[in-house]
Amino acid sequence: MHNLVIDIGNTNSKLAVFDEKVLVHYQVFKEIEPDVLISIIQKYKVKNSSVSIVREDLQEVIDVLKSNTNYIPFSTEINTGVINYYQTLSTLGLDRWAKVIAAYSCYPGQNSLMIDAGTCITYDLLSRDNKYFGGSISLGIDMRFKALHQFTGKLPLIEWQQEGEIPRGIDTSSAIKNGVLQGVINEVEGFISSYNKENIGLTVLLTGGSAAFLLEQLKNSIFAPQIIHDPYLVLKGLNEVIAFEYVQKN
């Protein structure tokens, strides 16, 4: 049974096809075109689908899924077993909730700190006894560069390629890069250190568009043994939702 899941974020859309729990296809899009979506559905004989959306302008994608698959709407009301203490479910991002479901299903019995380094950087903890209280939302790396340019009179907008060493601040451009990038690393390490104090055997699940950069910067840190790079965490959560809903209805 093939499932199609899509994580539509602020910057990119990630699409995956799972055969049960095995990932068989993965693509990243700026925009998903209906004809491309239909061709993937036909190629893999997709039966079920679900979507995590953080924008409001993609009804066309949902219409294609409804017309060509068994479409399972995803919301924060769907819960596969997590004890959820988040007080405003209507404002909890679907991508954040999908990651929690993925941690519950794929990393059971662990204190899991999910760090998603995308447009924003989010930090969410699922305890080993399956309790979720929420987490933190911070500015993403690109957003920090843009903010320095937009809210100052003379600072330039820095283009960042997500590779190479963090430079020393020997001129304005390198000073901005150093401040933003080293600031993010310090922030991430600070969050991990803080959560370590209260959660024994913490597993850090790193995902998102800037995860590879963070992984490289943290590879020699004291936290490196705790870190797992899981780029498909949201997609895995959506696939678990499909499996859960399928079992519930059958």
C-alpha positions as CSV (number, residue, x, y, z in Angstrom):
1,M,0.0,0.0,0.0
2,H,1.5,3.3,-1.1
3,N,1.0,6.5,0.8
4,L,1.7,10.0,-0.5
5,V,2.5,12.7,2.0
6,I,3.4,16.3,1.5
7,D,4.9,18.9,3.9
8,I,4.1,22.3,2.5
9,G,6.3,24.8,4.3
10,N,6.9,28.6,4.1
11,T,9.8,28.2,1.6
12,N,9.7,24.7,0.0
13,S,7.3,21.7,-0.3
14,K,8.6,18.2,0.5
15,L,6.8,15.2,-1.0
16,A,7.3,11.6,-0.2
17,V,5.8,8.2,-1.2
18,F,6.0,5.4,1.4
19,D,5.4,1.7,0.8
20,E,4.0,1.0,4.3
21,K,6.9,2.5,6.3
22,V,9.6,2.4,3.6
23,L,10.4,5.6,1.8
24,V,10.4,4.9,-1.9
25,H,10.3,8.4,-3.4
26,Y,11.3,11.9,-2.2
27,Q,11.2,15.3,-3.9
28,V,11.5,19.0,-3.0
29,F,9.5,21.6,-4.8
30,K,9.2,25.4,-4.8
31,E,5.7,24.9,-6.0
32,I,3.8,21.6,-6.6
33,E,2.1,21.5,-10.0
34,P,-1.1,19.4,-10.2
35,D,0.1,17.5,-13.3
36,V,3.3,16.5,-11.6
37,L,1.3,15.4,-8.5
38,I,-1.0,13.3,-10.7
39,S,1.9,11.6,-12.5
40,I,3.5,10.6,-9.1
41,I,0.1,9.2,-7.9
42,Q,-0.2,7.2,-11.1
43,K,3.4,5.9,-11.1
44,Y,3.2,4.6,-7.6
45,K,-0.5,3.6,-7.6
46,V,-0.9,5.7,-4.5
47,K,-3.9,4.7,-2.4
48,N,-3.8,7.2,0.6
49,S,-2.6,10.7,1.1
50,S,-2.2,13.5,3.7
51,V,-0.7,17.0,3.8
52,S,0.8,19.3,6.4
53,I,0.2,22.9,5.3
54,V,1.4,26.1,6.9
55,R,-0.1,28.3,4.2
56,E,-3.6,28.9,3.1
57,D,-3.3,29.1,-0.7
58,L,-3.0,25.5,-1.8
59,Q,-6.5,24.2,-2.2
60,E,-5.6,23.0,-5.7
61,V,-3.2,20.5,-4.3
62,I,-5.8,19.2,-1.8
63,D,-8.4,18.9,-4.6
64,V,-6.0,16.8,-6.7
65,L,-5.5,14.4,-3.7
66,K,-9.2,14.2,-3.0
67,S,-9.9,13.3,-6.6
68,N,-7.2,10.7,-7.0
69,T,-6.6,9.2,-3.6
70,N,-8.1,8.4,-0.3
71,Y,-7.3,11.8,1.2
72,I,-7.0,11.9,5.0
73,P,-7.2,15.5,6.4
74,F,-4.5,16.2,8.9
75,S,-5.1,18.3,12.0
76,T,-4.0,18.7,15.6
77,E,-7.1,16.8,16.5
78,I,-5.6,13.6,15.2
79,N,-3.6,11.9,17.9
80,T,-1.9,8.5,17.7
81,G,-1.2,8.2,21.4
82,V,0.6,11.4,22.6
83,I,-0.6,13.0,25.8
84,N,-0.9,16.6,24.5
85,Y,-0.8,19.5,27.0
86,Y,-0.5,22.2,24.4
87,Q,-3.1,24.8,25.3
88,T,-4.0,26.3,21.9
89,L,-4.3,23.4,19.4
90,S,-5.7,25.8,16.8
91,T,-2.4,27.7,16.7
92,L,-0.1,24.6,16.9
93,G,1.7,24.3,13.6
94,L,0.8,21.1,11.7
95,D,4.5,20.5,10.9
96,R,5.3,20.7,14.6
97,W,2.5,18.2,15.5
98,A,3.6,15.8,12.7
99,K,7.1,15.8,14.2
100,V,5.7,14.9,17.6
101,I,3.8,12.0,16.1
102,A,6.9,10.8,14.2
103,A,9.0,10.9,17.4
104,Y,6.2,9.0,19.3
105,S,6.1,6.3,16.6
106,C,9.7,6.1,15.4
107,Y,11.6,6.8,18.6
108,P,9.4,5.2,21.3
109,G,10.3,5.4,24.9
110,Q,12.8,8.2,24.5
111,N,13.0,11.8,25.7
112,S,13.1,13.4,22.2
113,L,14.0,17.0,21.5
114,M,13.0,17.9,18.0
115,I,14.9,20.8,16.4
116,D,13.6,21.9,13.1
117,A,15.9,24.4,11.4
118,G,13.8,25.8,8.6
119,T,12.2,29.3,8.0
120,C,11.9,29.3,11.7
121,I,13.8,27.2,14.2
122,T,11.4,25.3,16.4
123,Y,12.2,23.2,19.5
124,D,9.7,20.6,20.8
125,L,10.1,18.0,23.5
126,L,8.3,14.7,23.7
127,S,9.0,12.9,27.0
128,R,9.7,9.2,27.3
129,D,6.3,8.8,28.8
130,N,4.7,10.4,25.7
131,K,3.8,13.8,27.1
132,Y,4.0,16.9,25.0
133,F,4.0,20.3,26.6
134,G,5.1,22.4,23.6
135,G,8.4,24.1,23.0
136,S,9.9,27.2,21.5
137,I,9.9,29.1,18.2
138,S,12.8,31.2,17.1
139,L,14.0,33.0,14.0
140,G,15.5,30.9,11.2
141,I,18.9,31.6,9.8
142,D,17.8,33.3,6.6
143,M,15.2,35.3,8.6
144,R,18.0,36.7,10.8
145,F,20.0,37.9,7.9
146,K,17.0,39.6,6.4
147,A,16.0,41.2,9.7
148,L,19.5,42.8,10.1
149,H,19.2,44.2,6.6
150,Q,15.6,45.3,6.8
151,F,15.6,47.0,10.2
152,T,18.9,48.9,9.9
153,G,19.9,51.7,7.7
154,K,23.2,50.4,6.3
155,L,23.8,46.8,6.9
156,P,23.8,44.7,3.7
157,L,21.7,41.6,3.0
158,I,24.1,38.7,3.2
159,E,23.8,35.7,0.8
160,W,24.4,32.5,2.7
161,Q,25.2,29.2,1.0
162,Q,25.0,26.9,4.0
163,E,28.6,25.7,3.7
164,G,32.1,26.5,4.8
165,E,33.5,27.7,8.1
166,I,31.9,30.4,10.2
167,P,34.1,33.4,9.4
168,R,35.8,35.7,11.9
169,G,34.2,39.1,11.9
170,I,37.0,41.1,10.2
171,D,34.6,43.3,8.1
172,T,30.9,44.1,8.1
173,S,29.9,41.2,5.9
174,S,31.9,38.6,7.9
175,A,30.8,40.2,11.2
176,I,27.1,39.7,10.2
177,K,27.8,36.1,9.1
178,N,29.7,35.4,12.4
179,G,27.0,37.0,14.5
180,V,24.1,35.2,12.9
181,L,25.7,31.8,12.4
182,Q,27.6,31.6,15.7
183,G,24.5,33.0,17.4
184,V,22.4,30.1,16.1
185,I,24.9,27.5,17.1
186,N,25.1,29.0,20.6
187,E,21.3,29.0,20.8
188,V,21.0,25.4,19.7
189,E,23.7,24.2,22.1
190,G,22.0,26.2,24.9
191,F,18.6,24.6,24.2
192,I,20.2,21.1,24.2
193,S,22.1,21.8,27.4
194,S,19.0,23.1,29.1
195,Y,16.8,20.1,28.1
196,N,19.6,17.7,29.1
197,K,19.3,18.9,32.7
198,E,15.7,17.7,33.0
199,N,15.6,14.8,30.6
200,I,17.8,11.7,31.1
201,G,19.1,10.1,27.9
202,L,17.9,12.9,25.6
203,T,17.8,12.1,21.9
204,V,18.1,15.2,19.7
205,L,16.2,14.8,16.3
206,L,17.6,17.4,13.9
207,T,15.6,18.2,10.8
208,G,14.8,21.1,8.4
209,G,16.5,22.8,5.5
210,S,19.5,24.1,7.6
211,A,19.9,20.8,9.6
212,A,22.9,19.7,7.6
213,F,24.7,22.9,8.4
214,L,23.9,22.6,12.1
215,L,25.0,18.9,12.0
216,E,28.4,19.9,10.6
217,Q,28.9,22.6,13.2
218,L,27.9,20.3,16.1
219,K,29.8,17.2,15.0
220,N,32.7,17.8,17.4
221,S,30.6,19.1,20.3
222,I,29.8,17.2,23.5
223,F,26.2,16.9,22.2
224,A,27.2,15.0,19.0
225,P,26.5,11.5,20.3
226,Q,22.9,12.6,21.1
227,I,22.1,13.9,17.7
228,I,20.2,12.1,14.9
229,H,19.7,13.8,11.6
230,D,16.3,12.8,10.4
231,P,15.4,15.0,7.3
232,Y,12.1,13.2,6.8
233,L,10.6,13.6,10.3
234,V,7.5,15.6,9.3
235,L,6.8,13.2,6.4
236,K,7.2,10.2,8.6
237,G,4.7,11.7,11.0
238,L,2.1,12.2,8.2
239,N,2.7,8.6,7.1
240,E,2.0,7.4,10.7
241,V,-1.2,9.4,10.7
242,I,-2.3,7.6,7.5
243,A,-1.5,4.2,9.1
244,F,-3.3,5.1,12.3
245,E,-6.4,6.4,10.5
246,Y,-6.5,3.3,8.2
247,V,-6.4,1.0,11.1
248,Q,-9.1,3.0,12.9
249,K,-11.4,2.7,9.9
250,N,-10.8,-1.0,9.2
